């Protein structure tokens, strides 16, 4: 591939952000029809939720790969390179393959949105790779998400929290209703526990669609031993001493859901032996989630529930330097309140994204001792000069910029359109 071809393709994709998100599946269905229904015969696992869906998808893909399957993994957003969204056999999509698939989709769908083009490009690449299975993460919501045109072998719903309220609704129940839109008739579903209202909603939707439901706290029980290893019980049996390659106590819940999903998947053509699952879970990596890099802790927590999980993962007897930024559609006041007990110094840089809140807005939420910086590089340099440990959080866009700087790489490539306009 030439040096300039891919940037041009991504630039053409970037122009699709002007369409925002049109919450309709008609265009996506027609696009896949024109492409020849690329995933029609491929075993799929569909993952939705507010928090943990990317980690859960990564765990599933790692276990399936360890089990000998050739696996595609589609997630969003990316941190640094668009290629991160489309993973084939554990490796980011090759530039040449991405260019070819992206060019084809762009030519066939002049009115498709950013996320619709990205999703169709992934599906086309997966079909060309002759894979055995794919794990597909929703972008936003579920019911009208561009990924919700597939017919999976299994649906997985991770924890529900308040996020993207302008699009999904103001209550946990309304958000859960959008996420539950991925549940298909007669297709088994694994779901995280939640409020009684959320659990009743999941149960009702599964009953209406005759979809078998395994619910955390009912069919799925899990615990952790003194070494942090996971034990999971489902109707299929019990497994213990499972090691997880992802940091944080919250990842045990994600791993328990993934383990239960694999129990169910075994009856639908995707059997993975326990030892292979253990290898996959122990070896999985998911950048930007409690990731330690060059002395900094990077975490993409971008809502209250995720910020609470981050705070719980930080040592209680230690002050941290926080580098924080957030997008305009988030609730930074609650996020900062959750992190404040672990923070001795707060730094607020300006992100490159046009969707970012201004540092002055965030600093006003923190107080008089907040520090404002014109860009992430300056804030990161100030934080690393402080002897206290550095935490970078608040947005995947911030983590992407910080990772690029810490690794000495180019600035992150294009990001997604505003959620308030509708995200695919």
Secondary structure, 3 states (H helix, E strand, C coil): CCCCHHHHHHHHHHHHHHHCCCCCCHHHHHHHHHCCCCCCCCEEEEEECCCCHHHHHHHHHHHHHHCCCCEEEECCCCCCCHHHHEEECCEECCHHHHHHHHHHHHHHCCCCCHHHHHHHHHHHHHHHCCCCEEEEECCCCCCCCCCCCCCCCEEEECCCCCCCHHHHCCCHHHHHHHHHHHCCCCCCEEECCCCHHHHHHHHHHHHHCCCCEEEECCCEEEEECCCCCEEEEECCEEEEEECCCCCCCHHHHHHHHHHHHHHHHHHHCCCCCHHHHHHHHHHCCCCCCCEEECCEEEECCCCHHHHHHHHHHCCCCCCEEEEECCECCCCHHHHHHHHHCCEEEEEEECCCCCCECCHHHHHHHHCCCCEEECCHHHHHHHHHHCCCEEEEECCHHHHHHHHHHHHCCCCCCCCCCCHHHCCC
